[in-house]
Amino acid sequence: MYYCARTFLPLLVASGDGVLVNTSSVNGFWASLGPHTPNSAYSTAKFAVKGFTEALIEDLRANAPEVRVAVVMPGHVGTDIVVNSLRARGLPAPEQMSDAQVEELIPRAAQAALIGAGLLAEGASADDMGQMLMRANANFRDSAPVSAAEAATIILDGVRSGAWRILVGEDAKMIDAAVRAKPEAAYDYAELFSGLAAEPAAGTP
């Protein structure tokens, strides 16, 4: 993201118009996936994206006012993130992985954690683990409240409206509202979300 900004900002400035859009996450303002689910590296990266993008607001106002910047913070959007993450690591899709590749991807310690969480059966084979990865990808994509196409529409509409902060999905709006209302309870989950189910999240600034 940083190198893309360094590469494309001069082109946007030279064009005399344009918007740089960086994608953070709901985890760019709330560093959690829930109780007992560490998310340190991902959240650190997404907070950095948000901070860098916000810093560019004043930078561009001072040095290139014809260019705007926006930060996108999606909640759960239906994508093939599992398969795409494997591809980024040079691995094939789960159904095409060898047993050795599956076992390298999910070492024994990770297998034990998955078994403890009830996501994998005791004594699961490499094929079982491959099937689990396929289900995880399909579930993430197909059970999402917002499709990738819908997310794209929300982002483009936000950019066209002049917004610099674009939340994607009612889950992102709800978490944003909760953290803003009770920042000290951001990681006290029962307190953070108490009473929020009855409150509309739409229109949250």
C-alpha positions as CSV (number, residue, x, y, z in Angstrom):
1,M,0.0,0.0,0.0
2,Y,2.8,2.4,0.9
3,Y,4.8,1.7,-2.2
4,C,1.6,2.0,-4.4
5,A,1.0,5.4,-2.8
6,R,4.6,6.5,-3.6
7,T,4.2,5.2,-7.2
8,F,0.8,6.6,-8.1
9,L,0.5,9.9,-6.1
10,P,2.9,11.7,-8.5
11,L,0.7,10.5,-11.4
12,L,-2.5,11.7,-9.7
13,V,-0.8,15.1,-8.9
14,A,0.3,15.4,-12.5
15,S,-3.2,14.6,-13.8
16,G,-4.6,17.6,-11.8
17,D,-7.4,15.4,-10.3
18,G,-7.9,12.1,-8.7
19,V,-8.5,10.1,-5.5
20,L,-6.1,7.7,-3.8
21,V,-8.2,5.0,-2.1
22,N,-6.5,2.8,0.5
23,T,-8.1,-0.3,2.0
24,S,-7.8,-0.8,5.8
25,S,-10.4,-2.9,7.7
26,V,-12.8,-2.8,10.6
27,N,-9.6,-4.1,12.3
28,G,-8.0,-0.8,11.6
29,F,-10.0,0.8,14.4
30,W,-10.8,-2.3,16.5
31,A,-7.9,-4.7,17.0
32,S,-9.9,-7.9,17.7
33,L,-11.7,-10.8,16.1
34,G,-13.3,-11.6,19.5
35,P,-12.4,-13.4,22.7
36,H,-9.4,-15.7,22.6
37,T,-8.7,-14.9,18.9
38,P,-5.4,-13.0,18.6
39,N,-5.1,-10.8,15.6
40,S,-2.0,-8.8,16.3
41,A,-0.1,-8.7,12.9
42,Y,-3.2,-8.1,10.8
43,S,-4.6,-5.3,13.1
44,T,-1.2,-3.6,13.3
45,A,-1.0,-3.5,9.5
46,K,-4.6,-2.2,9.2
47,F,-4.2,0.5,11.9
48,A,-1.1,1.6,9.9
49,V,-3.0,1.9,6.7
50,K,-5.6,4.0,8.4
51,G,-3.0,6.2,10.1
52,F,-1.0,6.7,6.9
53,T,-4.1,7.6,4.9
54,E,-5.4,10.1,7.5
55,A,-1.9,11.7,7.6
56,L,-2.1,12.1,3.8
57,I,-5.3,14.3,4.2
58,E,-3.3,17.3,5.5
59,D,-0.3,16.4,3.4
60,L,-2.3,16.6,0.2
61,R,-4.2,19.7,1.3
62,A,-0.9,21.5,1.7
63,N,1.0,20.1,-1.3
64,A,-1.6,18.8,-3.8
65,P,-5.1,20.1,-3.0
66,E,-6.4,18.8,-6.3
67,V,-5.9,15.2,-5.1
68,R,-8.0,13.6,-2.4
69,V,-7.5,10.5,-0.3
70,A,-10.0,8.0,1.2
71,V,-9.6,5.1,3.6
72,V,-12.0,2.1,3.2
73,M,-12.8,0.0,6.3
74,P,-14.8,-3.1,5.4
75,G,-16.4,-5.5,7.7
76,H,-17.1,-9.1,6.4
77,V,-17.1,-9.0,2.6
78,G,-17.6,-12.2,0.6
79,T,-14.3,-12.9,-1.2
80,D,-12.1,-15.9,-1.9
81,I,-9.6,-14.7,0.7
82,V,-8.5,-18.2,1.8
83,V,-7.7,-19.4,-1.7
84,N,-6.2,-16.0,-2.7
85,S,-4.0,-16.1,0.4
86,L,-2.8,-19.5,-0.5
87,R,-2.0,-18.4,-4.0
88,A,0.0,-15.4,-2.7
89,R,2.1,-18.0,-0.8
90,G,2.7,-19.9,-4.0
91,L,0.3,-22.7,-3.0
92,P,-2.5,-24.2,-5.1
93,A,-6.2,-24.2,-4.2
94,P,-7.0,-26.6,-1.3
95,E,-8.5,-29.3,-3.6
96,Q,-5.2,-29.3,-5.6
97,M,-2.8,-29.4,-2.6
98,S,-0.7,-32.5,-1.9
99,D,-0.8,-34.0,1.6
100,A,2.7,-32.6,2.3
101,Q,1.5,-29.1,1.4
102,V,-1.5,-29.3,3.6
103,E,0.5,-30.6,6.5
104,E,3.1,-27.9,6.1
105,L,0.4,-25.2,5.9
106,I,-1.4,-26.6,9.0
107,P,1.4,-27.9,11.3
108,R,0.6,-30.1,14.4
109,A,0.3,-27.2,16.8
110,A,-2.2,-25.5,14.5
111,Q,-4.0,-28.8,14.1
112,A,-4.3,-29.2,17.9
113,A,-5.7,-25.7,18.2
114,L,-8.3,-26.4,15.4
115,I,-9.2,-29.7,17.2
116,G,-9.6,-27.9,20.5
117,A,-11.9,-25.3,18.8
118,G,-14.0,-28.1,17.4
119,L,-13.1,-27.1,13.8
120,L,-11.2,-30.3,13.1
121,A,-11.8,-33.9,14.1
122,E,-9.3,-35.8,16.2
123,G,-7.0,-37.8,13.9
124,A,-8.0,-35.8,10.8
125,S,-6.2,-36.7,7.6
126,A,-4.5,-34.3,5.2
127,D,-7.6,-34.7,3.0
128,D,-9.8,-33.8,5.9
129,M,-7.8,-30.6,6.4
130,G,-8.0,-29.8,2.8
131,Q,-11.7,-30.2,2.9
132,M,-11.8,-27.9,5.9
133,L,-9.9,-25.2,4.0
134,M,-12.4,-25.5,1.1
135,R,-15.3,-25.1,3.5
136,A,-13.7,-22.2,5.2
137,N,-13.2,-20.4,1.9
138,A,-16.8,-21.1,0.7
139,N,-18.3,-20.1,4.1
140,F,-16.4,-16.9,4.2
141,R,-17.4,-16.0,0.7
142,D,-21.0,-17.2,0.7
143,S,-22.1,-16.3,4.2
144,A,-20.9,-12.7,4.0
145,P,-23.5,-10.0,4.5
146,V,-21.9,-8.0,1.7
147,S,-20.7,-9.3,-1.6
148,A,-17.6,-8.1,-3.3
149,A,-19.7,-6.4,-6.0
150,E,-21.8,-4.6,-3.4
151,A,-18.7,-3.5,-1.5
152,A,-17.3,-2.1,-4.8
153,T,-20.5,-0.1,-5.2
154,I,-20.3,1.3,-1.7
155,I,-16.7,2.3,-2.2
156,L,-17.3,4.1,-5.5
157,D,-20.4,5.8,-4.1
158,G,-18.4,7.0,-1.1
159,V,-15.6,8.3,-3.3
160,R,-18.0,10.1,-5.6
161,S,-19.7,11.7,-2.6
162,G,-16.4,13.2,-1.4
163,A,-16.1,11.0,1.8
164,W,-12.6,10.3,3.1
165,R,-13.8,7.5,5.5
166,I,-15.8,4.7,4.0
167,L,-17.3,2.0,6.1
168,V,-18.5,-1.1,4.2
169,G,-21.2,-3.2,5.8
170,E,-23.6,-2.9,8.7
171,D,-21.2,-4.9,10.9
172,A,-18.4,-2.3,10.3
173,K,-20.9,0.5,11.1
174,M,-22.1,-1.3,14.3
175,I,-18.5,-1.9,15.6
176,D,-17.5,1.7,14.7
177,A,-20.5,3.0,16.6
178,A,-19.8,0.8,19.6
179,V,-16.1,1.7,19.9
180,R,-16.8,5.4,19.5
181,A,-19.5,5.3,22.2
182,K,-17.5,3.2,24.7
183,P,-13.8,3.4,23.8
184,E,-12.7,2.2,27.2
185,A,-14.9,-0.9,26.8
186,A,-13.5,-1.7,23.3
187,Y,-12.1,-5.1,24.5
188,D,-14.7,-5.8,27.1
189,Y,-17.0,-7.5,24.7
190,A,-20.1,-7.9,26.8
191,E,-20.0,-4.2,27.8
192,L,-19.1,-3.0,24.3
193,F,-22.0,-4.6,22.6
194,S,-24.6,-4.3,25.3
195,G,-27.8,-2.8,24.0
196,L,-26.4,-2.3,20.5
197,A,-28.6,-4.8,18.9
198,A,-31.6,-2.6,19.3
199,E,-29.9,0.5,18.0
200,P,-29.7,1.2,14.2
201,A,-26.2,1.4,12.8
202,A,-27.1,3.0,9.5
203,G,-26.0,6.6,9.2
204,T,-23.3,6.4,11.8
205,P,-20.7,9.1,11.1
